[in-house]
Amino acid sequence: MAKAGDKDPWYQGDEHSGTSPDHVRGLARRLGVDVELLIGIFPNETADQVDDVRLHMVHIDVDVYDSALDPLKWA
């Protein structure tokens, strides 16, 4: 679990390792949804792939404190 820390004592690491970008793409394809995946930790590693956007809504669906706080600050 990326960015798990002192505020997330129930995570030990590697909890969500059973997925992959190909799996997510396959699910999206089955649903008929066009997606662009940013592979990596956001915003640390992938924010530079998001250019000239005007945000109207931000949905942050993560499981640990810092993984929620960092994209909120970025937005």
Secondary structure, 3 states (H helix, E strand, C coil): CCCCCCCCCCCCCCCCCCCCHHHHHHHHHHHCCCCCCCCCCCCCCCHHHCCCCCCCCCCCCCCCHHHHHHHHHHC
